[in-house]
Amino acid sequence: MSDTTSQIRQLSPETINRIAAGEVIERPASVVKELVENAIDAGATEIEVVTVSGGTSLIRVTDNGAGMTPADLELAIARHATSKLSEDDLFDIRQLGFRGEALPSIGSIARLAIASRPLGSAEGWEIVVDRGACQPVKPAALEFGTRVEVRELFSATPARLKFLKSERAENMAIGDIVKRLAMAHPQVEMTLTTGERTGLRLARATRDRDGLLTRLSRIMGRDFLSDALPVEAERDGISISGFAGLPTRNRGDSTLQFLFVNGRPVRDKVLIGALRAAYGDFLPRGRQPLVALFLRLDPRDVDVNVHPTKAEVRFRDAGRVRGLIISALRHALAEAGHRAADAGGRATIDVASAFSADAAQAAPAAQAT
């Protein structure tokens, strides 16, 4: 046997967890995403998120969900333990996060404290994982639900801190994650406080069309209310719902395009391509529509595990999904006819007028030369 093969060795559990954390936890917003998804999966109707220093000093997520027993707490911070799968079927994922996947990774690079009290229990319990070192479960005083605190994020991997952006940029990324999850779950009241400032406070809304539009307008702007076209279609077990903005209300970027698959916020090339195709004849080159679309289909027809953070998905029949989105959007736009957006139409006229004025001034100058 050569000397090189004798150097192969088993990595320690701490190192394994930190490698896993590097894949799942890109920045503080990644932690917020995992914890809020867990709260939603636990049936919470109220979720409060608090961060300090862009999430590096503190991330606290408190919910009024089902809560966990002491035994659940011990399993929650163990690797390869989850309450999110039934029958070990990786293609039948009906919930958002994987509690047992993210928590041990977070605990390996920060100080993680989870306190929980199940509904009907006389007392709560807390477990602490300090940079990979797990402490025994102990009693804790709290209301029903779960409170997760993450302090000194990346303190076990300080080199990762150098790759983070400014505190303002990290706060914006956290806000974007919370907003997207809030849009997908309007029945959940959500509050986000960054530092000493409460940046987002969303009351619980109904799950019908009016309730969804109310929540969307809080995030996408009140003007979206008057320019939102309802989108509703179903074909071959795939349904799409949501709202699409009139073409006259557009942007130069895609920051107000929100796409969801089975309640999960995604950034998917198939869906983005379908948006462009549907609006292709209505928008100038380089302009982007405002949309919030919710796609639902059998979990077995979509793979959500193709990306470590589940930001991308893979459809079993991407062509069928793309076709439904394009036809649903074009139908909504066709029904709207030539109705102009309240503000968008005026903006279009203003731009056209300014262009005409500039052209008129330039004409005499060109003739003089």
Long-range contacts (C-beta under 8 A, 24 or more apart in sequence): 13-79, 13-132, 14-108, 14-132, 16-79, 17-79, 17-104, 17-105, 17-107, 17-108, 17-109, 17-132, 18-105, 18-108, 18-109, 18-132, 18-156, 18-157, 20-79, 20-101, 20-104, 20-105, 20-108, 21-105, 21-106, 21-108, 21-109, 21-157, 22-157, 22-160, 23-308, 24-101, 24-102, 24-105, 24-308, 24-309, 25-102, 25-105, 25-106, 25-109, 25-153, 26-309, 27-55, 27-164, 27-165, 27-170, 27-173, 28-54, 28-55, 28-56, 28-59, 28-153, 28-164, 28-170, 28-173, 28-174, 29-55, 29-170, 29-173, 29-174, 29-176, 29-177, 30-309, 31-55, 31-59, 31-102, 31-106, 31-150, 31-153, 32-59, 32-61, 32-174, 32-177, 32-178, 33-177, 33-181, 33-309, 34-97, 34-102, 34-103, 34-106, 35-59, 35-61, 35-102, 35-148, 35-150, 36-61, 36-177, 36-178, 36-181, 36-190, 37-96, 37-97, 37-181, 38-96, 38-97, 38-99, 38-102, 38-146, 38-148, 39-63, 39-65, 39-146, 40-96, 40-181, 40-185, 40-188, 41-65, 41-83, 41-84, 41-95, 41-96, 41-97, 41-99, 42-66, 42-67, 42-145, 42-146, 44-145, 44-188, 45-187, 45-188, 45-189, 45-204, 46-188, 46-189, 46-204, 47-188, 47-189, 47-190, 47-191, 48-190, 48-191, 48-193, 49-174, 49-178, 49-190, 49-191, 49-192, 49-193, 50-192, 50-193, 51-171, 51-174, 51-192, 51-193, 51-194, 51-195, 52-194, 52-195, 53-167, 53-195, 54-164, 54-166, 54-167, 54-168, 54-169, 54-170, 54-171, 54-174, 54-194, 55-150, 55-153, 55-170, 55-171, 55-174, 56-152, 56-153, 56-154, 56-161, 56-164, 56-170, 57-151, 57-152, 57-153, 58-149, 58-150, 58-151, 59-148, 59-149, 59-150, 59-153, 60-147, 60-148, 60-149, 60-150, 61-147, 61-148, 62-145, 62-146, 62-147, 62-148, 63-145, 63-146, 63-147, 64-143, 64-144, 64-145, 65-145, 65-146, 66-118, 66-119, 67-116, 67-117, 67-118, 67-119, 67-121, 67-124, 67-144, 67-145, 67-146, 68-114, 68-116, 68-118, 68-125, 68-146, 69-116, 69-118, 69-121, 69-125, 70-125, 70-127, 70-137, 72-116, 73-114, 73-116, 73-125, 73-126, 73-127, 73-137, 74-127, 74-137, 75-100, 76-100, 76-103, 76-114, 76-127, 77-103, 77-104, 77-107, 77-112, 77-114, 77-127, 77-129, 77-134, 78-104, 79-104, 90-305, 91-299, 91-300, 91-303, 92-299, 92-300, 93-299, 93-304, 93-305, 94-262, 94-299, 96-263, 96-264, 103-129, 104-129, 106-150, 106-153, 107-131, 107-132, 107-134, 108-132, 108-156, 109-153, 109-154, 109-155, 109-156, 109-157, 109-160, 110-150, 110-151, 110-152, 110-153, 110-154, 110-155, 110-156, 111-149, 111-150, 111-151, 111-152, 111-155, 112-148, 112-149, 112-150, 113-148, 113-149, 113-151, 114-146, 114-147, 114-148, 114-149, 115-140, 115-142, 115-146, 115-147, 115-148, 116-142, 116-145, 116-146, 116-147, 117-142, 117-143, 117-144, 117-145, 117-146, 118-144, 119-144, 131-155, 131-156, 132-156, 171-195, 171-199, 175-199, 175-200, 177-265, 179-219, 180-258, 180-260, 180-265, 181-265, 182-215, 182-219, 183-215, 183-216, 183-219, 183-258, 183-260, 183-265, 183-292, 184-260, 184-263, 184-264, 184-265, 184-294, 185-263, 186-211, 186-212, 186-214, 186-215, 187-211, 212-242, 212-243, 213-243, 216-243, 216-292, 220-256, 220-258, 220-290, 220-292, 221-256, 223-249, 223-341, 223-342, 223-343, 224-249, 224-290, 226-341, 226-342, 227-290, 227-341, 227-342, 227-343, 227-344, 229-332, 229-333, 229-335, 229-336, 230-332, 231-293, 231-328, 231-329, 231-332, 232-328, 233-324, 233-327, 233-328, 233-331, 235-320, 235-324, 236-320, 237-297, 237-298, 237-301, 238-295, 238-296, 238-297, 238-301, 238-320, 238-321, 238-324, 239-295, 239-296, 239-297, 240-293, 240-294, 240-295, 240-296, 240-324, 240-325, 240-328, 241-293, 241-294, 241-296, 242-291, 242-292, 242-293, 242-294, 243-291, 243-292, 243-293, 244-289, 244-290, 244-291, 244-293, 244-329, 244-332, 244-333, 245-289, 245-290, 245-291, 245-341, 246-336, 246-339, 246-340, 246-341, 246-344, 247-279, 247-282, 247-283, 247-289, 247-333, 248-340, 248-341, 248-344, 248-345, 248-347, 248-348, 249-290, 249-341, 249-343, 249-344, 250-283, 250-287, 250-288, 250-289, 250-290, 250-344, 251-287, 251-288, 251-290, 252-286, 252-287, 252-288, 253-288, 254-288, 256-288, 256-290, 256-291, 257-288, 257-289, 257-290, 257-291, 258-291, 258-292, 258-293, 259-291, 259-293, 259-295, 260-292, 260-293, 260-294, 260-295, 261-295, 261-296, 261-297, 261-302, 261-304, 261-313, 262-295, 262-296, 262-297, 262-299, 262-302, 262-304, 263-294, 264-304, 264-310, 264-313, 265-311, 266-310, 266-311, 266-312, 266-313, 267-311, 267-312, 268-312, 268-313, 269-312, 270-315, 270-318, 270-321, 270-322, 271-295, 271-321, 271-322, 271-325, 273-322, 274-321, 274-322, 274-325, 274-326, 274-329, 275-325, 275-329, 277-322, 277-326, 278-325, 278-326, 278-329, 278-330, 278-333, 279-329, 279-333, 282-333, 291-329, 293-325, 295-321, 295-325, 297-321
